[in-house]
Amino acid sequence: MNQTRWRKSSHSDDQGNCVELAIIGDRTAARDSKNATGPVLTFPTSTWTDFLTRTR
């Protein structure tokens, strides 16, 4: 059974235009919530954190 805990972005809208994130070990995964079985992008968590810091 897959135990990955996905969570939606706090900036998601009510029309389902959402990004979901999950921490998997030392990586951060991102996916489109409308396509939960579709492609997943993964990044080292340190890279994801750096991206968020630079875009704020």
N, CA, C and O atoms as CSV, one atom per row, in Angstrom:
chain,resi,resn,atom,element,x,y,z
A,1,MET,N,N,0.840,-1.190,0.000
A,1,MET,CA,C,0.000,0.000,0.000
A,1,MET,C,C,0.883,1.251,0.000
A,1,MET,O,O,1.850,1.336,0.757
A,2,ASN,N,N,0.544,2.213,-0.849
A,2,ASN,CA,C,1.306,3.449,-0.947
A,2,ASN,C,C,0.990,4.339,0.248
A,2,ASN,O,O,-0.169,4.683,0.477
A,3,GLN,N,N,2.011,4.712,1.006
A,3,GLN,CA,C,1.812,5.518,2.204
A,3,GLN,C,C,2.238,6.974,2.016
A,3,GLN,O,O,2.352,7.719,2.989
A,4,THR,N,N,2.470,7.372,0.784
A,4,THR,CA,C,2.874,8.749,0.515
A,4,THR,C,C,1.727,9.685,0.875
A,4,THR,O,O,0.588,9.481,0.456
A,5,ARG,N,N,2.044,10.719,1.662
A,5,ARG,CA,C,1.029,11.697,2.065
A,5,ARG,C,C,1.175,12.940,1.205
A,5,ARG,O,O,2.112,13.722,1.366
A,6,TRP,N,N,0.231,13.107,0.290
A,6,TRP,CA,C,0.202,14.265,-0.589
A,6,TRP,C,C,-0.593,15.370,0.076
A,6,TRP,O,O,-1.571,15.102,0.774
A,7,ARG,N,N,-0.179,16.618,-0.137
A,7,ARG,CA,C,-0.941,17.762,0.369
A,7,ARG,C,C,-1.031,18.817,-0.714
A,7,ARG,O,O,-0.103,19.014,-1.498
A,8,LYS,N,N,-2.174,19.492,-0.739
A,8,LYS,CA,C,-2.406,20.531,-1.751
A,8,LYS,C,C,-1.726,21.824,-1.351
A,8,LYS,O,O,-1.524,22.112,-0.172
A,9,SER,N,N,-1.384,22.584,-2.359
A,9,SER,CA,C,-0.846,23.912,-2.136
A,9,SER,C,C,-1.895,24.788,-1.463
A,9,SER,O,O,-3.088,24.667,-1.742
A,10,SER,N,N,-1.455,25.652,-0.594
A,10,SER,CA,C,-2.379,26.595,0.048
A,10,SER,C,C,-2.896,27.631,-0.954
A,10,SER,O,O,-3.815,28.386,-0.637
A,11,HIS,N,N,-2.322,27.674,-2.147
A,11,HIS,CA,C,-2.747,28.622,-3.183
A,11,HIS,C,C,-3.657,27.975,-4.225
A,11,HIS,O,O,-3.925,28.571,-5.268
A,12,SER,N,N,-4.130,26.767,-3.951
A,12,SER,CA,C,-5.016,26.069,-4.888
A,12,SER,C,C,-6.358,26.776,-4.968
A,12,SER,O,O,-6.807,27.397,-4.005
A,13,ASP,N,N,-6.993,26.674,-6.134
A,13,ASP,CA,C,-8.313,27.290,-6.266
A,13,ASP,C,C,-9.411,26.224,-6.181
A,13,ASP,O,O,-9.117,25.033,-6.071
A,14,ASP,N,N,-10.662,26.653,-6.230
A,14,ASP,CA,C,-11.797,25.743,-6.088
A,14,ASP,C,C,-12.133,25.003,-7.380
A,14,ASP,O,O,-13.000,24.129,-7.372
A,15,GLN,N,N,-11.477,25.327,-8.477
A,15,GLN,CA,C,-11.759,24.672,-9.749
A,15,GLN,C,C,-10.879,23.444,-9.972
A,15,GLN,O,O,-10.946,22.831,-11.038
A,16,GLY,N,N,-10.075,23.081,-9.011
A,16,GLY,CA,C,-9.228,21.909,-9.144
A,16,GLY,C,C,-7.886,22.180,-9.792
A,16,GLY,O,O,-7.175,21.244,-10.155
A,17,ASN,N,N,-7.530,23.440,-9.941
A,17,ASN,CA,C,-6.214,23.788,-10.491
A,17,ASN,C,C,-5.215,23.776,-9.343
A,17,ASN,O,O,-4.887,24.813,-8.766
A,18,CYS,N,N,-4.742,22.580,-9.030
A,18,CYS,CA,C,-3.953,22.403,-7.822
A,18,CYS,C,C,-2.642,21.687,-8.095
A,18,CYS,O,O,-2.516,20.897,-9.030
A,19,VAL,N,N,-1.696,21.985,-7.263
A,19,VAL,CA,C,-0.442,21.256,-7.209
A,19,VAL,C,C,-0.409,20.571,-5.855
A,19,VAL,O,O,-0.754,21.172,-4.838
A,20,GLU,N,N,0.009,19.310,-5.845
A,20,GLU,CA,C,0.158,18.587,-4.591
A,20,GLU,C,C,1.635,18.270,-4.396
A,20,GLU,O,O,2.362,18.016,-5.357
A,21,LEU,N,N,2.064,18.288,-3.143
A,21,LEU,CA,C,3.449,18.001,-2.798
A,21,LEU,C,C,3.504,16.860,-1.800
A,21,LEU,O,O,2.572,16.652,-1.023
A,22,ALA,N,N,4.598,16.128,-1.829
A,22,ALA,CA,C,4.849,15.076,-0.846
A,22,ALA,C,C,6.349,15.031,-0.580
A,22,ALA,O,O,7.158,15.232,-1.485
A,23,ILE,N,N,6.707,14.766,0.664
A,23,ILE,CA,C,8.101,14.551,1.023
A,23,ILE,C,C,8.324,13.045,1.012
A,23,ILE,O,O,7.636,12.299,1.709
A,24,ILE,N,N,9.279,12.613,0.225
A,24,ILE,CA,C,9.591,11.187,0.102
A,24,ILE,C,C,11.083,11.037,0.378
A,24,ILE,O,O,11.918,11.280,-0.493
A,25,GLY,N,N,11.398,10.640,1.583
A,25,GLY,CA,C,12.809,10.555,1.976
A,25,GLY,C,C,13.443,11.927,1.930
A,25,GLY,O,O,12.981,12.855,2.594
A,26,ASP,N,N,14.505,12.057,1.141
A,26,ASP,CA,C,15.198,13.346,1.025
A,26,ASP,C,C,14.810,14.094,-0.252
A,26,ASP,O,O,15.543,14.960,-0.728
A,27,ARG,N,N,13.639,13.740,-0.796
A,27,ARG,CA,C,13.163,14.362,-2.035
A,27,ARG,C,C,11.779,14.952,-1.830
A,27,ARG,O,O,11.014,14.489,-0.983
A,28,THR,N,N,11.464,15.977,-2.611
A,28,THR,CA,C,10.129,16.563,-2.646
A,28,THR,C,C,9.525,16.219,-3.997
A,28,THR,O,O,10.151,16.412,-5.040
A,29,ALA,N,N,8.298,15.706,-3.966
A,29,ALA,CA,C,7.602,15.318,-5.189
A,29,ALA,C,C,6.456,16.278,-5.437
A,29,ALA,O,O,5.820,16.738,-4.488
A,30,ALA,N,N,6.181,16.590,-6.694
A,30,ALA,CA,C,5.082,17.478,-7.079
A,30,ALA,C,C,4.283,16.811,-8.189
A,30,ALA,O,O,4.839,16.172,-9.082
A,31,ARG,N,N,2.945,16.976,-8.112
A,31,ARG,CA,C,2.074,16.412,-9.147
A,31,ARG,C,C,0.845,17.297,-9.313
A,31,ARG,O,O,0.551,18.138,-8.463
A,32,ASP,N,N,0.144,17.098,-10.401
A,32,ASP,CA,C,-1.124,17.767,-10.685
A,32,ASP,C,C,-2.215,16.984,-9.961
A,32,ASP,O,O,-2.361,15.783,-10.192
A,33,SER,N,N,-2.974,17.628,-9.102
A,33,SER,CA,C,-3.980,16.907,-8.311
A,33,SER,C,C,-5.105,16.325,-9.173
A,33,SER,O,O,-5.789,15.394,-8.749
A,34,LYS,N,N,-5.300,16.865,-10.372
A,34,LYS,CA,C,-6.346,16.331,-11.259
A,34,LYS,C,C,-5.910,15.025,-11.909
A,34,LYS,O,O,-6.735,14.319,-12.490
A,35,ASN,N,N,-4.624,14.696,-11.819
A,35,ASN,CA,C,-4.092,13.505,-12.463
A,35,ASN,C,C,-3.174,12.776,-11.473
A,35,ASN,O,O,-1.960,12.701,-11.667
A,36,ALA,N,N,-3.775,12.249,-10.426
A,36,ALA,CA,C,-3.008,11.643,-9.328
A,36,ALA,C,C,-2.169,10.452,-9.765
A,36,ALA,O,O,-1.189,10.120,-9.098
A,37,THR,N,N,-2.525,9.805,-10.861
A,37,THR,CA,C,-1.736,8.670,-11.328
A,37,THR,C,C,-0.796,9.057,-12.468
A,37,THR,O,O,-0.129,8.205,-13.055
A,38,GLY,N,N,-0.756,10.342,-12.768
A,38,GLY,CA,C,0.088,10.832,-13.860
A,38,GLY,C,C,1.516,11.072,-13.420
A,38,GLY,O,O,1.942,10.590,-12.370
A,39,PRO,N,N,2.251,11.816,-14.220
A,39,PRO,CA,C,3.669,12.045,-13.943
A,39,PRO,C,C,3.891,12.815,-12.636
A,39,PRO,O,O,3.064,13.623,-12.211
A,40,VAL,N,N,5.019,12.535,-12.033
A,40,VAL,CA,C,5.432,13.193,-10.794
A,40,VAL,C,C,6.829,13.757,-11.020
A,40,VAL,O,O,7.713,13.058,-11.516
A,41,LEU,N,N,7.025,15.010,-10.658
A,41,LEU,CA,C,8.355,15.617,-10.696
A,41,LEU,C,C,8.963,15.480,-9.312
A,41,LEU,O,O,8.288,15.744,-8.317
A,42,THR,N,N,10.214,15.075,-9.226
A,42,THR,CA,C,10.879,14.990,-7.930
A,42,THR,C,C,12.154,15.823,-7.952
A,42,THR,O,O,12.845,15.926,-8.966
A,43,PHE,N,N,12.437,16.409,-6.798
A,43,PHE,CA,C,13.594,17.267,-6.631
A,43,PHE,C,C,14.229,16.957,-5.280
A,43,PHE,O,O,13.528,16.559,-4.350
A,44,PRO,N,N,15.537,17.130,-5.156
A,44,PRO,CA,C,16.107,17.074,-3.808
A,44,PRO,C,C,15.398,18.129,-2.954
A,44,PRO,O,O,15.165,19.242,-3.426
A,45,THR,N,N,15.059,17.805,-1.735
A,45,THR,CA,C,14.321,18.746,-0.883
A,45,THR,C,C,15.078,20.062,-0.733
A,45,THR,O,O,14.459,21.124,-0.674
A,46,SER,N,N,16.408,20.006,-0.669
A,46,SER,CA,C,17.184,21.251,-0.555
A,46,SER,C,C,16.999,22.136,-1.791
A,46,SER,O,O,16.966,23.360,-1.668
A,47,THR,N,N,16.880,21.543,-2.961
A,47,THR,CA,C,16.643,22.306,-4.191
A,47,THR,C,C,15.252,22.922,-4.175
A,47,THR,O,O,15.086,24.080,-4.559
A,48,TRP,N,N,14.254,22.167,-3.739
A,48,TRP,CA,C,12.878,22.677,-3.651
A,48,TRP,C,C,12.812,23.848,-2.668
A,48,TRP,O,O,12.188,24.869,-2.955
A,49,THR,N,N,13.454,23.697,-1.516
A,49,THR,CA,C,13.469,24.763,-0.510
A,49,THR,C,C,14.131,26.019,-1.063
A,49,THR,O,O,13.648,27.129,-0.842
A,50,ASP,N,N,15.230,25.844,-1.778
A,50,ASP,CA,C,15.914,26.978,-2.396
A,50,ASP,C,C,15.015,27.662,-3.422
A,50,ASP,O,O,14.957,28.891,-3.472
A,51,PHE,N,N,14.317,26.880,-4.239
A,51,PHE,CA,C,13.376,27.432,-5.224
A,51,PHE,C,C,12.306,28.274,-4.519
A,51,PHE,O,O,12.033,29.395,-4.948
A,52,LEU,N,N,11.704,27.762,-3.464
A,52,LEU,CA,C,10.674,28.514,-2.749
A,52,LEU,C,C,11.221,29.797,-2.161
A,52,LEU,O,O,10.573,30.841,-2.229
A,53,THR,N,N,12.407,29.727,-1.585
A,53,THR,CA,C,13.019,30.919,-1.000
A,53,THR,C,C,13.252,31.987,-2.050
A,53,THR,O,O,13.011,33.168,-1.799
A,54,ARG,N,N,13.716,31.589,-3.220
A,54,ARG,CA,C,14.036,32.562,-4.277
A,54,ARG,C,C,12.789,33.129,-4.957
A,54,ARG,O,O,12.838,34.225,-5.514
A,55,THR,N,N,11.680,32.401,-4.919
A,55,THR,CA,C,10.477,32.893,-5.605
A,55,THR,C,C,9.541,33.657,-4.694
A,55,THR,O,O,8.551,34.216,-5.167
A,56,ARG,N,N,9.813,33.697,-3.439
A,56,ARG,CA,C,8.949,34.465,-2.513
A,56,ARG,C,C,9.242,35.921,-2.553
A,56,ARG,O,O,8.608,36.698,-1.839
